[in-house]
Amino acid sequence: MHNIDTIIALSTPVGRGAIAVIRISGSNTTQILKQIILKPSSKEKIDEEYLFKNARKFLRAIISFNDEIIDDGMIVFFQSPNTYTGEDMAEIHIHGNPLIAKKIINVVSNLGLARPSLPGEFTRRAFINGKMDLTKAESIHRIITAKSEYELNAVKKIYFGDLYKLINRIRSELILLKAQVEAEVDFSDQDIDYSEKEKLKQKIVQIINMIDDVLKKSKIASHISQGFQIALVGKTNAGKSSLMNKILGWDRSIVSDIEGTTRDYISEEIELAGMLVRIIDTAGLRETKDHIEKEGIRRSKEAMEKSQMILHVIDGSIKEYSFVPELEEYIKNYKDNYKKIIHIINKKDSLHPDSWNEEKLKKYIHDDIVVKYISCKTGEGIEDLKQSIESAIKSQFQVPDPFLLEERHNYHFNKIKESLTKVQSLWDEGAPDEIVAIELQEALNHIAELTGEITTEDILGRIFSMFCIGK
């Protein structure tokens, strides 16, 4: 364990709440607790024997300093090395008033026994003290900041060791390969059958395929984790804003009978099908001389192009009107675009006998389109529409067994692949095995950098600076 300063920080979010948790880690942890913690029954200060005897137990406590009671709370003491950081640690659970937390942290800091922690410093110490590898340490930040169930599940695979197991498997294969190549160098003057060379080449191909597989899964998962975008398009007063509010479950867009109320697009995020979904309520599409509204319509077309799904909202209470030109152009330009569109006939409670209907839409566009009838006024058909949206998201974009790699991981996997591809070329060119062994070692070096066996302060600084203070 490294001999470094004792640190203290608030580990719960800043603000008022039911409770707040202050975390302490380092060799001075017991000294700090002895200075500020009293037993509720006797009002006596605690000692080390009391802490070690009750390690990992929640203990009622009074937080006090210089005869001033700061708060009444709970403490948990964790004895090294079996702790998150590998050091002596403690958590002080107090009432969730930021003034109380600030007072305790200031008191401890003024005692000179601890300093405020840096972002991610607790997890950094866990890595330094061998409590976790670097891939697991990095995943903690993503677990805290994940915005959807899909992203969370993809990150948990790394946290619980799936990536580390894959890396170890590749490392083991490469170590064996390097040993066999070096054996050929050592016994090159002997009459040894090296027909195993083809098997070694096949092993390289297998490792490259493993890397390609994880990189492909990560690319798809990374794209999905950024959000699935849905654009609501249609003519003015079709009910786009009302539909957006219904899907969200709260009033986000302004609803009005006045045409052109939405002059710029409005976006909001929601979780559907376990994924982060960004819904965009676009400006109503119509001919207009208003420069501001024209810009809103231009942005609506842009949002439509960038979206993975389009909800085309039609006012079913009026006589059939011309198809939205912008949407018609979108469909004609890309023959498969119609598959991204759900056509929604709104105002089912007051349908006009000559309005657009499913039969007319299929005849006009394609037999294989999706048409839904809803009423934003009564709520009829909304749940069925949401289920259709979720089914489409799952069928198009869910990926089994996802990995959500960091940029650093992608870099090192690509470097490993680069070295192995070079090994293939060297063998094809009949290069000496000494050179091949150097490239295999280069690949092993990148594996060591992946897990943190080889690292620098600069790299660690970049990784843990993204963490919140207290983690």
C-alpha positions as CSV (number, residue, x, y, z in Angstrom):
1,M,0.0,0.0,0.0
2,H,1.3,3.4,-0.9
3,N,2.0,5.9,1.9
4,I,0.0,8.9,0.8
5,D,-2.1,11.6,2.4
6,T,-5.4,10.9,4.1
7,I,-8.2,12.4,2.1
8,I,-11.8,13.5,2.9
9,A,-14.8,14.4,0.7
10,L,-18.5,14.5,0.5
11,S,-19.5,11.4,-1.5
12,T,-23.2,12.1,-2.0
13,P,-24.5,14.9,-4.3
14,V,-24.1,18.5,-3.2
15,G,-27.5,19.9,-2.0
16,R,-30.1,19.1,0.6
17,G,-31.5,15.7,1.2
18,A,-32.4,13.1,3.8
19,I,-28.8,12.1,4.5
20,A,-25.3,13.0,3.3
21,V,-22.2,10.7,3.4
22,I,-18.7,11.9,4.1
23,R,-15.9,9.5,3.1
24,I,-12.4,9.4,4.6
25,S,-9.5,7.2,3.4
26,G,-5.9,6.9,4.6
27,S,-3.6,6.2,7.6
28,N,-5.0,9.0,9.7
29,T,-8.6,7.7,9.5
30,T,-8.7,6.4,13.0
31,Q,-7.1,9.5,14.4
32,I,-9.7,11.7,12.8
33,L,-12.6,9.6,14.2
34,K,-11.0,9.6,17.6
35,Q,-11.0,13.4,17.5
36,I,-14.6,14.1,16.3
37,I,-16.8,11.1,17.2
38,L,-18.5,10.5,20.6
39,K,-20.4,7.5,21.8
40,P,-24.1,8.5,22.2
41,S,-24.5,6.7,25.5
42,S,-21.5,8.0,27.5
43,K,-20.6,11.1,25.4
44,E,-17.0,9.8,25.5
45,K,-14.6,9.9,22.6
46,I,-14.1,6.6,20.8
47,D,-10.8,4.8,20.7
48,E,-9.0,2.4,18.2
49,E,-10.1,-0.7,20.1
50,Y,-13.7,0.3,19.8
51,L,-13.3,0.9,16.0
52,F,-11.4,-2.3,15.3
53,K,-13.9,-4.3,17.4
54,N,-16.9,-2.8,15.5
55,A,-15.3,-2.6,12.0
56,R,-17.9,-2.7,9.2
57,K,-20.8,-2.1,11.6
58,F,-23.1,0.9,11.5
59,L,-22.6,2.7,14.8
60,R,-24.7,5.5,16.2
61,A,-22.4,8.5,16.9
62,I,-22.3,12.2,17.8
63,I,-20.1,14.3,15.7
64,S,-18.5,16.9,17.9
65,F,-15.4,19.2,18.2
66,N,-14.2,21.5,20.9
67,D,-17.4,20.7,23.0
68,E,-19.6,21.8,20.1
69,I,-22.0,19.1,18.8
70,I,-22.1,19.3,15.0
71,D,-24.6,16.6,14.3
72,D,-26.1,13.3,15.4
73,G,-25.4,10.5,12.8
74,M,-23.9,7.1,12.0
75,I,-20.3,6.0,11.3
76,V,-18.9,2.9,9.6
77,F,-15.2,2.1,9.9
78,F,-13.4,-0.2,7.4
79,Q,-10.1,-1.7,8.3
80,S,-7.4,-2.0,5.7
81,P,-6.6,-3.9,3.5
82,N,-10.1,-5.2,2.9
83,T,-11.6,-1.9,1.9
84,Y,-12.5,-0.1,-1.4
85,T,-9.2,1.8,-1.5
86,G,-7.1,-0.8,0.3
87,E,-6.5,1.8,3.1
88,D,-8.3,2.4,6.4
89,M,-11.6,4.0,5.5
90,A,-14.6,5.5,7.2
91,E,-18.0,6.8,6.2
92,I,-19.8,9.4,8.3
93,H,-23.6,9.5,7.7
94,I,-25.1,12.8,8.7
95,H,-28.3,14.8,8.1
96,G,-28.4,16.1,4.5
97,N,-27.7,19.7,5.1
98,P,-24.7,21.0,3.1
99,L,-23.8,23.3,6.0
100,I,-23.2,20.3,8.3
101,A,-21.1,18.5,5.7
102,K,-19.0,21.6,5.1
103,K,-18.5,22.1,8.8
104,I,-17.2,18.6,9.4
105,I,-14.9,18.7,6.4
106,N,-13.5,22.0,7.5
107,V,-12.9,20.8,11.0
108,V,-11.0,17.7,9.8
109,S,-9.0,19.7,7.3
110,N,-8.0,22.3,10.0
111,L,-6.8,19.5,12.2
112,G,-4.2,18.8,9.6
113,L,-5.0,15.1,9.5
114,A,-6.6,15.1,6.1
115,R,-7.0,17.2,2.9
116,P,-9.9,17.5,0.5
117,S,-9.7,14.7,-2.1
118,L,-9.2,15.3,-5.8
119,P,-11.8,14.1,-8.4
120,G,-11.7,10.3,-8.5
121,E,-9.0,10.0,-5.9
122,F,-10.6,7.3,-3.9
123,T,-10.9,5.1,-7.0
124,R,-7.4,6.0,-8.1
125,R,-6.1,4.7,-4.8
126,A,-8.1,1.5,-5.2
127,F,-6.3,1.0,-8.5
128,I,-2.9,2.0,-7.1
129,N,-3.3,-0.4,-4.2
130,G,-4.3,-3.3,-6.4
131,K,-8.0,-3.5,-5.5
132,M,-9.1,-3.3,-9.1
133,D,-7.6,-3.2,-12.6
134,L,-7.7,0.0,-14.7
135,T,-10.6,-1.2,-16.9
136,K,-12.8,-1.7,-13.9
137,A,-11.8,1.6,-12.3
138,E,-12.7,3.5,-15.6
139,S,-16.1,1.8,-15.8
140,I,-17.2,3.2,-12.4
141,H,-17.4,6.7,-13.8
142,R,-19.6,5.4,-16.7
143,I,-21.8,3.4,-14.3
144,I,-22.5,6.7,-12.4
145,T,-23.2,8.7,-15.5
146,A,-25.1,6.1,-17.6
147,K,-28.3,7.7,-19.0
148,S,-30.1,4.5,-20.0
149,E,-30.5,0.9,-19.0
150,Y,-28.8,-0.2,-22.2
151,E,-25.7,1.9,-21.5
152,L,-25.7,0.8,-17.9
153,N,-25.7,-2.9,-18.9
154,A,-23.0,-2.4,-21.4
155,V,-20.7,-0.8,-18.8
156,K,-21.5,-3.3,-16.1
157,K,-20.0,-6.0,-18.4
158,I,-16.7,-4.2,-18.0
159,Y,-17.1,-3.5,-14.3
160,F,-17.8,-7.2,-13.5
161,G,-14.8,-8.3,-15.4
162,D,-15.9,-9.5,-18.9
163,L,-13.5,-7.2,-20.6
164,Y,-10.7,-8.1,-18.2
165,K,-11.3,-11.8,-18.9
166,L,-11.1,-11.2,-22.7
167,I,-7.9,-9.2,-22.3
168,N,-6.4,-12.0,-20.1
169,R,-7.4,-14.6,-22.7
170,I,-5.6,-12.6,-25.5
171,R,-2.6,-12.1,-23.2
172,S,-2.3,-15.8,-22.5
173,E,-2.5,-16.7,-26.2
174,L,0.1,-14.1,-27.1
175,I,2.5,-15.2,-24.3
176,L,2.2,-18.7,-25.6
177,L,2.8,-17.6,-29.2
178,K,5.8,-15.5,-28.2
179,A,7.3,-18.4,-26.2
180,Q,6.9,-20.7,-29.2
181,V,8.5,-18.2,-31.6
182,E,11.4,-17.6,-29.2
183,A,11.9,-21.4,-28.9
184,E,12.4,-21.5,-32.7
185,V,15.1,-18.8,-32.3
186,D,16.8,-20.7,-29.5
187,F,16.8,-24.0,-31.4
188,S,17.2,-22.8,-34.9
189,D,20.4,-24.8,-35.3
190,Q,18.7,-28.0,-34.6
191,D,16.7,-30.3,-36.8
192,I,13.3,-29.4,-35.4
193,D,10.0,-29.8,-37.2
194,Y,8.4,-26.4,-37.4
195,S,5.3,-27.5,-39.2
196,E,3.4,-25.9,-36.3
197,K,4.0,-22.5,-37.9
198,E,0.6,-22.8,-39.7
199,K,-1.1,-23.4,-36.4
200,L,0.6,-20.3,-35.0
201,K,-0.6,-18.3,-38.0
202,Q,-4.2,-19.5,-37.5
203,K,-3.9,-18.5,-33.8
204,I,-3.0,-15.0,-34.9
205,V,-6.1,-14.9,-37.1
206,Q,-8.3,-16.0,-34.2
207,I,-7.0,-13.3,-31.9
208,I,-7.5,-10.6,-34.6
209,N,-11.1,-11.9,-35.1
210,M,-11.7,-11.6,-31.3
211,I,-10.4,-8.0,-31.3
212,D,-12.5,-7.2,-34.4
213,D,-15.6,-8.6,-32.7
214,V,-15.2,-6.5,-29.5
215,L,-14.4,-3.3,-31.5
216,K,-17.5,-3.9,-33.6
217,K,-19.7,-4.3,-30.6
218,S,-18.2,-1.3,-28.9
219,K,-18.8,0.9,-32.0
220,I,-22.5,-0.1,-32.2
221,A,-23.0,0.2,-28.4
222,S,-21.2,3.6,-28.4
223,H,-23.5,4.9,-31.2
224,I,-26.6,3.7,-29.4
225,S,-25.5,5.1,-26.0
226,Q,-25.4,8.6,-27.6
227,G,-29.1,8.4,-28.0
228,F,-31.8,7.2,-30.4
229,Q,-33.4,10.3,-32.1
230,I,-37.1,10.5,-33.1
231,A,-38.4,13.5,-35.0
232,L,-42.1,14.5,-35.0
233,V,-42.9,16.0,-38.3
234,G,-46.1,17.1,-40.0
235,K,-48.1,20.2,-41.0
236,T,-49.1,22.9,-38.6
237,N,-51.7,22.0,-36.0
238,A,-51.5,18.3,-36.7
239,G,-50.9,17.7,-33.0
240,K,-47.1,17.1,-32.9
241,S,-46.6,19.1,-29.7
242,S,-49.6,17.3,-28.0
243,L,-48.1,13.9,-29.0
244,M,-44.7,14.8,-27.6
245,N,-46.3,15.8,-24.3
246,K,-48.2,12.5,-24.2
247,I,-45.1,10.4,-24.9
248,L,-43.1,12.3,-22.3
249,G,-45.9,12.2,-19.7
250,W,-45.6,15.9,-19.0
251,D,-46.1,19.2,-20.8
252,R,-42.9,20.1,-22.5
253,S,-44.2,21.7,-25.7
254,I,-46.6,24.6,-25.9
255,V,-50.0,23.5,-27.4
256,S,-52.1,26.1,-29.2
257,D,-54.7,26.3,-32.0
258,I,-52.6,29.1,-33.5
259,E,-50.7,27.8,-36.5
260,G,-46.9,28.1,-36.3
261,T,-46.7,28.1,-32.5
262,T,-43.6,25.9,-32.7
263,R,-41.1,27.9,-34.7
264,D,-38.0,26.1,-33.7
265,Y,-37.5,22.5,-32.8
266,I,-37.8,21.4,-29.1
267,S,-36.0,18.3,-27.9
268,E,-36.3,16.3,-24.7
269,E,-34.8,13.0,-23.5
270,I,-36.7,10.0,-22.2
271,E,-35.9,6.3,-21.7
272,L,-37.7,3.9,-24.0
273,A,-36.9,0.2,-24.5
274,G,-34.1,0.7,-22.0
275,M,-32.4,3.2,-24.3
276,L,-31.9,6.9,-24.2
277,V,-34.3,8.5,-26.7
278,R,-34.2,12.1,-27.8
279,I,-37.6,13.2,-29.1
280,I,-37.7,16.3,-31.3
281,D,-40.9,18.3,-31.8
282,T,-40.2,20.1,-35.1
283,A,-41.7,23.3,-36.5
284,G,-44.9,22.7,-38.5
285,L,-44.2,22.2,-42.2
286,R,-46.0,24.8,-44.4
287,E,-45.4,27.6,-46.9
288,T,-44.6,30.8,-45.0
289,K,-43.0,34.2,-45.6
290,D,-42.0,34.5,-42.0
291,H,-38.1,34.4,-41.9
292,I,-38.0,33.0,-38.4
293,E,-40.6,30.3,-39.2
294,K,-38.7,29.5,-42.4
295,E,-35.5,28.9,-40.4
296,G,-37.5,26.6,-38.0
297,I,-38.7,24.6,-41.0
298,R,-35.1,24.3,-42.3
299,R,-34.0,23.0,-39.0
300,S,-37.0,20.6,-38.9
301,K,-35.8,19.1,-42.2
302,E,-32.3,18.8,-40.9
303,A,-33.5,17.0,-37.7
304,M,-35.6,14.7,-39.9
305,E,-32.5,13.7,-41.9
306,K,-30.5,12.9,-38.7
307,S,-33.2,11.0,-36.9
308,Q,-33.4,7.2,-36.7
309,M,-37.2,7.3,-36.6
310,I,-39.8,9.7,-37.8
311,L,-43.3,10.1,-36.5
312,H,-45.4,11.7,-39.2
313,V,-48.4,13.3,-37.5
314,I,-51.6,13.8,-39.6
315,D,-54.6,15.8,-38.6
316,G,-57.4,13.3,-39.1
317,S,-60.2,15.8,-38.4
318,I,-59.9,17.6,-41.7
319,K,-60.5,16.7,-45.3
320,E,-57.5,15.0,-47.1
321,Y,-54.8,17.5,-47.7
322,S,-51.7,17.4,-49.8
323,F,-48.8,15.2,-48.5
324,V,-46.0,17.1,-46.7
325,P,-43.6,18.0,-49.6
326,E,-40.5,17.7,-47.4
327,L,-41.4,14.3,-46.2
328,E,-42.4,13.2,-49.7
329,E,-38.9,14.3,-50.9
330,Y,-37.3,12.5,-48.1
331,I,-39.0,9.2,-49.0
332,K,-38.3,9.6,-52.7
333,N,-34.6,10.4,-52.3
334,Y,-34.0,7.2,-50.2
335,K,-36.1,4.2,-51.2
336,D,-35.9,2.6,-47.7
337,N,-36.6,5.7,-45.7
338,Y,-40.3,4.9,-45.5
339,K,-39.4,2.1,-43.1
340,K,-38.1,4.6,-40.6
341,I,-41.5,6.4,-40.5
342,I,-44.6,5.7,-38.4
343,H,-47.6,7.5,-39.9
344,I,-49.9,8.7,-37.1
345,I,-53.5,9.8,-37.8
346,N,-54.3,12.0,-34.9
347,K,-57.7,13.2,-33.6
348,K,-59.3,9.8,-33.9
349,D,-62.1,11.1,-31.7
350,S,-63.2,13.4,-34.5
351,L,-62.1,11.8,-37.8
352,H,-63.3,13.4,-41.1
353,P,-64.7,10.8,-43.5
354,D,-62.4,12.1,-46.3
355,S,-59.2,12.4,-44.3
356,W,-56.0,10.4,-44.8
357,N,-56.5,6.8,-43.7
358,E,-54.4,3.6,-43.7
359,E,-55.7,2.4,-47.0
360,K,-54.9,5.7,-48.8
361,L,-51.5,6.0,-47.2
362,K,-50.4,2.5,-48.3
363,K,-51.6,3.2,-51.8
364,Y,-49.8,6.5,-51.9
365,I,-46.5,5.3,-50.3
366,H,-46.0,1.6,-49.9
367,D,-47.9,-1.5,-48.7
368,D,-45.3,-2.1,-46.0
369,I,-45.8,1.0,-43.9
370,V,-46.9,1.4,-40.3
371,V,-50.0,3.5,-39.6
372,K,-51.4,4.2,-36.2
373,Y,-54.6,5.9,-35.1
374,I,-54.5,8.0,-31.9
375,S,-56.3,10.8,-30.0
376,C,-54.1,13.1,-28.0
377,K,-57.3,14.5,-26.6
378,T,-58.6,11.3,-25.1
379,G,-55.3,9.4,-24.9
380,E,-56.6,6.5,-27.1
381,G,-53.9,4.6,-29.0
382,I,-51.0,6.3,-27.2
383,E,-49.8,3.2,-25.3
384,D,-50.1,1.1,-28.4
385,L,-48.0,3.7,-30.3
386,K,-45.3,3.7,-27.6
387,Q,-45.1,-0.1,-27.7
388,S,-44.6,0.1,-31.5
389,I,-41.8,2.6,-31.1
390,E,-40.1,0.5,-28.4
391,S,-40.4,-2.6,-30.6
392,A,-38.9,-0.8,-33.6
393,I,-36.0,0.5,-31.4
394,K,-35.3,-3.0,-30.1
395,S,-35.4,-4.7,-33.5
396,Q,-33.2,-2.1,-35.2
397,F,-30.7,-1.1,-32.7
398,Q,-30.4,-3.5,-29.8
399,V,-27.1,-5.5,-29.8
400,P,-26.6,-8.7,-27.8
401,D,-23.6,-8.9,-25.6
402,P,-22.6,-5.2,-25.9
403,F,-19.2,-3.7,-24.8
404,L,-18.9,0.0,-24.3
405,L,-15.2,0.7,-24.5
406,E,-13.5,3.9,-23.7
407,E,-11.5,5.7,-26.4
408,R,-8.3,4.5,-24.7
409,H,-9.4,0.9,-24.9
410,N,-10.2,1.3,-28.7
411,Y,-6.7,2.8,-29.2
412,H,-4.8,-0.1,-27.6
413,F,-7.0,-2.8,-29.2
414,N,-6.3,-1.3,-32.6
415,K,-2.5,-1.2,-31.8
416,I,-2.6,-4.8,-30.7
417,K,-4.3,-5.7,-34.0
418,E,-1.8,-3.6,-35.9
419,S,1.1,-5.5,-34.4
420,L,-0.5,-8.9,-35.1
421,T,-1.2,-7.9,-38.7
422,K,2.5,-6.9,-39.0
423,V,3.4,-10.4,-37.6
424,Q,1.4,-12.0,-40.4
425,S,3.2,-9.9,-43.0
426,L,6.6,-10.7,-41.5
427,W,5.9,-14.4,-41.6
428,D,4.7,-14.1,-45.3
429,E,8.0,-12.3,-46.1
430,G,10.1,-14.9,-44.4
431,A,11.4,-12.5,-41.8
432,P,13.6,-13.8,-38.9
433,D,11.6,-14.9,-35.8
434,E,13.6,-12.5,-33.7
435,I,11.7,-9.6,-35.5
436,V,8.4,-11.5,-35.1
437,A,9.0,-11.8,-31.3
438,I,9.5,-8.0,-31.1
439,E,6.1,-7.4,-32.6
440,L,4.5,-9.9,-30.3
441,Q,6.1,-8.1,-27.3
442,E,4.7,-4.8,-28.7
443,A,1.2,-6.3,-28.6
444,L,1.8,-7.5,-25.0
445,N,2.9,-4.0,-24.0
446,H,-0.4,-2.6,-25.2
447,I,-2.3,-5.2,-23.3
448,A,-0.4,-4.2,-20.2
449,E,-1.4,-0.6,-20.8
450,L,-5.0,-1.6,-21.2
451,T,-5.2,-3.1,-17.7
452,G,-2.9,-0.5,-16.1
453,E,0.1,-2.8,-15.5
454,I,2.0,-0.2,-17.5
455,T,0.8,3.4,-17.1
456,T,1.9,7.0,-16.5
457,E,0.8,9.7,-14.2
458,D,-0.4,11.7,-17.2
459,I,-2.8,8.9,-18.2
460,L,-4.1,8.3,-14.7
461,G,-4.6,12.1,-14.3
462,R,-6.7,12.2,-17.5
463,I,-8.8,9.2,-16.5
464,F,-9.6,10.1,-12.9
465,S,-10.1,13.8,-13.5
466,M,-13.4,13.0,-15.1
467,F,-14.7,11.4,-11.8
468,C,-16.8,13.2,-9.3
469,I,-15.1,14.2,-6.0
470,G,-15.8,11.6,-3.3
471,K,-15.5,8.7,-5.8
